[in-house]
Amino acid sequence: MKKVYTCFCTDVIHEGHLNILRRAAELGEVTVGVLSDEAMVSYNRFPTISLEQRMEIVKGTGLVKEVIIQNEIMYDKVLQEVKPDYVVHGDNWREGPEAAIRENVVGILERLGGELIEVPYTYNDTVKRIDDLMKEKLAMPEFRRKRLRQLIQMRPIVKALEVHSGLTGLIAEKTVVESNGKLDQFDAMWISSLCDSTAKGKPDIELVDMSSRIRTIDDVMDVTTKPIILDGDTGGLVEHFVYNVRTLERMGVSAVIIEDKTGLKKNSLFGTEVKQTQDTIENFCEKIHAGKQALRTEEFMIIARIESLILERGMEDALTRAFAYVGAGADGIMIHSRRKSPDEILEFCSKFREKDRTTPIVVVPTSYNSITEEELAAAGINIVIYANQLTRSAFPAMQSTAEEILKNHRALEVDSRLMPFKDIIRLIDEL
């Protein structure tokens, strides 16, 4: 019998998958690789059932001889082990980032003497409905809310991108690239107070209230499935914070980050150039504790943001606060710096990890942006937030376009640098 291999990254078997399995079974004995949780996440799929359950539903088709785990997106290791005569796959991977996986398979089969068989992708209303239901399931609060904690366990480092609208949410949701033989994507979304305020043309002084912030969250949630981390500024009064965390938890937000400052909020990028007052350890611990007591699940995260390095209060103050905040119930620590070098961030992480190996550390490398994600992960950092890059890249582009139209009294001169609107529309799913 010939050996046949195919790989699935799905939580449900529908007609399209069965078509692939039937074709594979015609060719010989079928081995199916089921992507591990970690591999699925890197593939822009998030599992809603366990790996064991996914393997069982494949076995239940009665069309396979063996089901194994494929731990990597690329097929190098698994094909070297299985040495199939045929690899069977749907033809929907010929374009886009997945084309890199196809190229990988073709190259390996050439070396092994195997053949790629591509089955026409199954397009019909039933398959579309199943796919849509899976996306809707991931968007439900009970699934979305817990995903940040799950990702921290699965990923070397969780990458969050700033979003401030439904459209920017779709960019964070759907952007997948092939790089160095791997597919990569953003894992989560950061709804920044600064960028949310800027998009509304308002100053970043907590002028945009929580009701308005929630409307932005709703806009993003309507069209995405990835977990949301909310910039909660100072958290406001304890009484207000308690109410807000329960609202965010119910909506399906995964985490809120609050900073240990009081009074009129001033952006941290100003540092000591403007008057900023840091809260006492006791008061901020009380706010964290009250927020934790208000929660109804163990999934929602309250992350404490430490401003000691921004305000030049020193490393010891930052570490003292970090351990106190964790003791008060904080689910993570965000350490902030506006220096061009990451040295003080790395020093903080090293000293914090000497005593605490498990509490997640969050960083925002806006100023010290030369450091790589690999280096951050090696330092014990769990979440990196790209906090304002979409807003900062969009503004100069839009301003330049407006100036060119004014100068030339027409739009021809800017046309070459505009994205066709149909390409933007492709981001938006139709019901």
C-alpha positions as CSV (number, residue, x, y, z in Angstrom):
1,M,0.0,0.0,0.0
2,K,1.1,3.5,-0.8
3,K,1.5,5.9,2.1
4,V,-0.6,9.1,2.1
5,Y,-0.3,12.1,4.4
6,T,-2.6,15.0,5.0
7,C,-2.8,17.6,7.8
8,F,-5.8,19.3,9.5
9,C,-6.0,22.3,11.7
10,T,-9.7,22.3,12.5
11,D,-12.1,21.8,15.4
12,V,-14.8,20.2,13.2
13,I,-14.9,17.9,10.2
14,H,-17.1,19.1,7.4
15,E,-17.7,18.1,3.8
16,G,-14.5,19.7,2.5
17,H,-12.4,17.7,4.9
18,L,-14.2,14.5,4.0
19,N,-13.5,15.2,0.3
20,I,-9.8,15.4,1.1
21,L,-9.9,12.2,3.2
22,R,-11.8,10.3,0.6
23,R,-9.3,11.3,-2.1
24,A,-6.5,10.3,0.2
25,A,-8.0,6.9,0.9
26,E,-8.2,6.2,-2.8
27,L,-4.4,6.6,-3.0
28,G,-3.4,4.3,-0.1
29,E,-3.2,4.1,3.7
30,V,-3.9,7.5,5.2
31,T,-2.0,9.2,8.0
32,V,-3.4,12.4,9.3
33,G,-1.4,15.0,11.2
34,V,-3.4,17.1,13.6
35,L,-1.7,20.4,14.4
36,S,-0.8,21.0,18.0
37,D,-2.3,23.9,19.9
38,E,0.9,25.9,19.6
39,A,1.1,25.3,15.8
40,M,-2.6,26.1,15.3
41,V,-2.1,29.4,17.1
42,S,0.8,30.4,14.9
43,Y,-1.3,29.4,11.9
44,N,-4.0,32.0,12.7
45,R,-6.3,29.4,14.1
46,F,-7.2,29.1,17.7
47,P,-8.5,25.7,19.0
48,T,-11.8,25.7,20.8
49,I,-11.5,22.0,21.7
50,S,-8.5,20.0,23.0
51,L,-5.9,18.3,20.9
52,E,-7.2,14.9,22.0
53,Q,-10.7,15.8,20.9
54,R,-9.5,17.0,17.5
55,M,-7.6,13.7,17.0
56,E,-10.7,11.7,18.0
57,I,-13.0,13.5,15.4
58,V,-10.5,12.6,12.7
59,K,-10.3,9.0,13.8
60,G,-14.1,8.9,13.8
61,T,-14.3,9.4,10.1
62,G,-13.2,5.8,9.5
63,L,-11.0,6.9,6.6
64,V,-7.6,7.0,8.3
65,K,-5.1,4.4,9.4
66,E,-3.3,6.6,11.9
67,V,-3.6,10.0,13.5
68,I,-0.4,11.8,14.7
69,I,0.5,15.2,16.1
70,Q,2.2,17.7,13.8
71,N,4.0,20.1,16.0
72,E,5.1,22.6,13.4
73,I,3.5,24.5,10.6
74,M,6.1,23.5,8.1
75,Y,6.2,19.8,7.1
76,D,10.0,19.1,7.3
77,K,10.0,16.9,10.4
78,V,6.8,15.1,9.9
79,L,7.4,14.2,6.2
80,Q,10.9,12.9,7.1
81,E,9.3,10.6,9.6
82,V,6.3,9.5,7.6
83,K,8.0,9.4,4.2
84,P,4.7,9.4,2.3
85,D,4.2,8.6,-1.4
86,Y,1.5,11.3,-1.6
87,V,0.6,14.4,0.3
88,V,-3.0,15.5,-0.2
89,H,-4.2,19.0,0.5
90,G,-6.9,21.4,-0.6
91,D,-5.9,23.8,-3.4
92,N,-6.7,26.9,-1.3
93,W,-3.1,27.3,-0.2
94,R,-1.8,28.4,-3.6
95,E,-2.0,32.1,-2.7
96,G,-1.3,34.2,0.3
97,P,1.0,33.4,3.3
98,E,0.0,29.7,3.1
99,A,1.8,29.5,-0.2
100,A,5.0,29.3,1.8
101,I,3.8,26.0,3.4
102,R,2.9,24.6,-0.1
103,E,6.4,25.5,-1.3
104,N,7.9,23.8,1.7
105,V,5.9,20.6,1.0
106,V,6.8,20.6,-2.7
107,G,10.5,21.0,-2.0
108,I,10.5,18.1,0.5
109,L,8.5,15.8,-1.8
110,E,11.0,16.4,-4.6
111,R,13.8,15.2,-2.3
112,L,11.8,12.2,-1.0
113,G,10.3,11.3,-4.4
114,G,6.7,11.9,-3.3
115,E,3.8,13.6,-5.1
116,L,1.5,16.5,-4.1
117,I,-2.2,15.9,-4.8
118,E,-4.4,19.0,-4.5
119,V,-8.1,18.6,-4.1
120,P,-10.4,21.5,-5.3
121,Y,-11.5,23.5,-2.2
122,T,-15.1,22.9,-1.3
123,Y,-17.2,26.1,-1.6
124,N,-20.8,25.8,-0.6
125,D,-23.3,27.3,1.9
126,T,-23.0,24.5,4.4
127,V,-19.2,24.7,4.6
128,K,-19.3,28.5,4.8
129,R,-21.8,28.3,7.6
130,I,-19.7,25.9,9.6
131,D,-16.6,28.1,9.1
132,D,-18.6,31.2,10.1
133,L,-19.9,29.5,13.2
134,M,-16.4,28.6,14.3
135,K,-15.4,32.3,14.0
136,E,-18.5,33.4,15.9
137,K,-17.7,30.9,18.6
138,L,-14.2,32.4,19.0
139,A,-15.7,35.9,19.3
140,M,-18.0,34.9,22.2
141,P,-17.1,36.5,25.5
142,E,-16.5,33.1,27.3
143,F,-14.0,32.1,24.6
144,R,-12.3,35.4,23.9
145,R,-11.8,36.4,27.5
146,K,-9.7,33.4,28.5
147,R,-7.5,33.4,25.4
148,L,-4.9,35.8,26.7
149,R,-4.0,33.5,29.6
150,Q,-4.0,30.6,27.2
151,L,-1.7,32.4,24.8
152,I,0.8,33.3,27.5
153,Q,1.2,29.5,28.1
154,M,1.4,28.7,24.4
155,R,3.6,31.4,22.9
156,P,7.2,32.3,23.5
157,I,5.9,35.9,23.6
158,V,2.5,37.3,23.0
159,K,2.4,40.1,20.4
160,A,-0.3,42.8,20.8
161,L,-1.0,45.5,18.3
162,E,-2.7,48.8,18.9
163,V,-6.1,49.2,17.4
164,H,-8.6,52.0,17.7
165,S,-11.5,51.1,15.3
166,G,-13.1,48.1,13.6
167,L,-10.9,48.5,10.5
168,T,-7.6,48.6,12.5
169,G,-9.0,45.6,14.5
170,L,-9.3,43.7,11.2
171,I,-5.7,44.6,10.3
172,A,-4.6,43.1,13.7
173,E,-6.9,40.1,13.2
174,K,-6.0,39.2,9.6
175,T,-2.4,40.2,9.0
176,V,-0.3,37.1,8.5
177,V,3.2,37.0,7.0
178,E,5.7,34.4,6.0
179,S,9.1,35.1,7.4
180,N,12.2,32.8,7.6
181,G,10.1,29.7,6.8
182,K,7.4,30.5,9.4
183,L,4.0,32.1,9.4
184,D,3.6,34.9,11.9
185,Q,0.7,37.1,13.2
186,F,-0.4,39.3,16.1
187,D,-1.9,37.4,19.0
188,A,-3.9,40.1,20.7
189,M,-5.1,43.7,20.4
190,W,-4.3,46.7,22.6
191,I,-6.9,49.4,22.8
192,S,-4.8,52.4,23.9
193,S,-6.2,55.4,25.7
194,L,-3.8,57.6,23.8
195,C,-4.8,56.3,20.3
196,D,-8.5,56.0,21.2
197,S,-8.5,59.7,22.3
198,T,-6.4,60.8,19.3
199,A,-8.8,59.0,16.9
200,K,-11.6,61.1,18.4
201,G,-9.5,64.3,18.3
202,K,-9.4,64.6,22.1
203,P,-6.4,65.1,24.4
204,D,-5.0,62.1,26.3
205,I,-6.1,63.2,29.7
206,E,-8.9,60.6,30.5
207,L,-11.3,63.0,28.8
208,V,-12.8,60.2,26.8
209,D,-14.9,58.4,29.4
210,M,-15.4,54.7,29.8
211,S,-18.7,54.7,27.9
212,S,-17.0,56.0,24.8
213,R,-14.1,53.5,25.3
214,I,-16.7,50.7,25.5
215,R,-18.1,51.8,22.1
216,T,-14.6,51.4,20.6
217,I,-14.3,48.0,22.2
218,D,-17.7,47.0,20.7
219,D,-16.6,48.2,17.3
220,V,-13.5,46.0,17.5
221,M,-15.3,43.0,19.0
222,D,-18.0,43.1,16.2
223,V,-15.4,42.1,13.6
224,T,-12.6,40.3,15.4
225,T,-12.0,37.2,17.6
226,K,-8.6,37.9,19.1
227,P,-8.2,38.8,22.8
228,I,-8.3,42.5,23.9
229,I,-6.1,44.2,26.4
230,L,-7.5,47.6,27.4
231,D,-5.5,50.6,28.5
232,G,-7.3,51.6,31.7
233,D,-5.2,54.7,32.5
234,T,-5.2,55.1,36.3
235,G,-8.4,53.1,36.7
236,G,-10.0,56.2,38.3
237,L,-11.7,56.0,41.6
238,V,-11.8,52.6,43.3
239,E,-15.6,52.6,43.2
240,H,-15.6,53.3,39.5
241,F,-12.8,50.8,38.8
242,V,-14.8,48.0,40.5
243,Y,-17.8,48.7,38.3
244,N,-15.7,49.0,35.1
245,V,-13.8,45.7,35.5
246,R,-17.0,43.8,35.9
247,T,-18.4,45.4,32.7
248,L,-15.2,44.6,30.8
249,E,-15.2,41.0,32.1
250,R,-18.8,40.5,31.0
251,M,-18.0,41.9,27.5
252,G,-15.2,39.4,27.0
253,V,-12.2,41.7,27.3
254,S,-9.2,39.7,28.5
255,A,-7.2,42.2,30.5
256,V,-7.1,45.8,31.7
257,I,-3.8,47.6,32.5
258,I,-3.9,50.4,35.1
259,E,-1.0,52.7,35.9
260,D,0.1,53.7,39.4
261,K,-0.5,57.5,39.0
262,T,-3.1,59.9,40.4
263,G,-4.6,63.2,39.4
264,L,-5.0,64.5,35.9
265,K,-3.5,61.9,33.5
266,K,-0.4,63.0,31.6
267,N,1.1,60.7,28.9
268,S,4.1,58.8,30.2
269,L,6.2,59.9,27.2
270,F,6.5,63.3,28.8
271,G,8.2,61.7,31.9
272,T,9.3,64.4,34.3
273,E,8.8,67.2,31.8
274,V,5.3,67.7,33.2
275,K,4.1,67.3,36.8
276,Q,3.0,63.7,37.3
277,T,2.1,62.2,40.7
278,Q,2.6,58.5,41.5
279,D,0.1,56.8,43.8
280,T,1.1,55.4,47.1
281,I,1.8,51.6,47.2
282,E,-1.0,51.2,49.7
283,N,-3.7,53.0,47.7
284,F,-2.8,51.3,44.4
285,C,-2.8,47.8,46.1
286,E,-6.2,48.6,47.5
287,K,-7.5,49.4,44.0
288,I,-6.0,46.1,42.6
289,H,-7.5,44.1,45.4
290,A,-10.9,45.7,45.0
291,G,-10.9,45.0,41.3
292,K,-10.0,41.4,41.9
293,Q,-12.7,41.0,44.4
294,A,-15.3,42.3,42.0
295,L,-14.5,39.7,39.3
296,R,-16.7,36.7,38.6
297,T,-14.2,34.6,36.7
298,E,-10.6,33.7,37.0
299,E,-10.0,34.5,33.4
300,F,-10.0,38.3,33.4
301,M,-6.6,39.8,34.2
302,I,-5.8,43.0,36.1
303,I,-2.3,44.1,35.2
304,A,-0.4,46.7,37.2
305,R,1.6,49.3,35.3
306,I,4.6,50.7,37.1
307,E,5.7,54.3,36.4
308,S,8.7,54.4,38.7
309,L,11.3,54.3,35.9
310,I,9.4,56.9,33.8
311,L,9.3,59.3,36.8
312,E,13.0,58.5,37.7
313,R,12.2,57.1,41.1
314,G,14.7,54.3,40.7
315,M,14.9,50.6,40.2
316,E,14.4,49.7,43.9
317,D,11.1,51.6,43.9
318,A,9.9,49.8,40.8
319,L,10.7,46.4,42.2
320,T,9.2,47.2,45.6
321,R,6.0,48.2,43.9
322,A,6.0,45.2,41.6
323,F,6.2,42.7,44.4
324,A,3.6,44.6,46.4
325,Y,1.2,44.7,43.5
326,V,1.6,41.0,42.8
327,G,0.9,40.4,46.5
328,A,-2.3,42.5,46.2
329,G,-3.5,40.2,43.4
330,A,-2.2,41.7,40.2
331,D,-2.2,39.1,37.4
332,G,0.8,40.7,35.6
333,I,3.3,43.6,35.8
334,M,3.8,46.1,33.1
335,I,7.1,47.9,33.5
336,H,7.5,51.1,31.5
337,S,10.5,53.1,30.3
338,R,11.0,56.0,27.8
339,R,14.8,55.5,27.4
340,K,16.2,54.7,24.0
341,S,18.1,51.7,25.4
342,P,16.3,48.6,26.9
343,D,18.9,48.3,29.6
344,E,16.8,49.4,32.6
345,I,13.9,47.2,31.4
346,L,16.2,44.2,31.1
347,E,17.6,45.0,34.6
348,F,14.2,45.1,36.1
349,C,13.2,41.8,34.5
350,S,16.3,40.1,35.7
351,K,15.8,41.2,39.3
352,F,12.1,40.5,39.2
353,R,12.6,37.0,37.8
354,E,15.1,36.2,40.6
355,K,12.1,36.2,43.0
356,D,9.1,35.7,40.8
357,R,9.4,33.2,37.9
358,T,5.7,33.0,36.9
359,T,3.9,36.4,37.0
360,P,3.6,37.7,33.5
361,I,5.7,40.7,32.5
362,V,4.4,43.2,29.9
363,V,6.5,45.7,28.1
364,V,5.8,48.5,25.5
365,P,9.1,49.1,23.5
366,T,8.0,52.4,21.9
367,S,11.3,54.2,22.6
368,Y,13.7,51.3,23.0
369,N,12.4,49.8,19.7
370,S,15.6,48.1,18.6
371,I,15.2,45.1,20.9
372,T,13.7,42.0,19.2
373,E,10.9,39.8,20.5
374,E,13.3,37.0,20.8
375,E,15.5,39.1,23.1
376,L,12.5,40.1,25.2
377,A,11.3,36.5,25.6
378,A,14.8,35.5,26.7
379,A,14.6,38.2,29.4
380,G,11.4,36.5,30.8
381,I,8.9,38.9,29.2
382,N,5.6,37.4,28.3
383,I,3.7,40.2,26.4
384,V,5.0,42.9,24.0
385,I,2.6,45.7,23.1
386,Y,3.1,47.7,19.9
387,A,1.1,50.5,21.4
388,N,0.8,53.3,18.9
389,Q,2.4,52.4,15.6
390,L,-0.8,52.1,13.5
391,T,-1.9,55.6,14.5
392,R,1.6,57.1,14.0
393,S,1.9,55.6,10.6
394,A,-1.6,56.6,9.4
395,F,-1.4,60.2,10.4
396,P,1.6,61.3,8.3
397,A,0.2,59.4,5.3
398,M,-3.2,61.0,5.5
399,Q,-1.7,64.5,6.1
400,S,0.6,64.1,3.1
401,T,-2.2,63.1,0.9
402,A,-4.3,66.0,2.0
403,E,-1.4,68.4,1.3
404,E,-0.8,67.0,-2.2
405,I,-4.5,67.3,-3.1
406,L,-4.4,71.0,-2.0
407,K,-1.2,71.7,-3.9
408,N,-2.3,70.1,-7.2
409,H,-6.0,70.9,-7.0
410,R,-6.7,67.2,-8.0
411,A,-6.1,63.7,-6.7
412,L,-4.0,62.3,-9.6
413,E,-0.6,62.9,-7.9
414,V,-1.5,60.8,-4.8
415,D,-3.2,57.9,-6.7
416,S,0.0,55.8,-7.0
417,R,0.4,55.5,-3.2
418,L,-3.3,54.8,-2.4
419,M,-4.5,51.2,-1.8
420,P,-7.3,50.2,-4.1
421,F,-10.5,50.4,-2.1
422,K,-11.4,46.8,-3.1
423,D,-8.4,45.6,-1.3
424,I,-9.6,47.3,1.9
425,I,-13.1,45.9,1.4
426,R,-11.6,42.4,1.2
427,L,-10.7,42.7,4.9
428,I,-14.4,43.0,5.7
429,D,-16.4,39.8,5.9
430,E,-19.9,39.7,4.5
431,L,-22.7,37.9,6.2
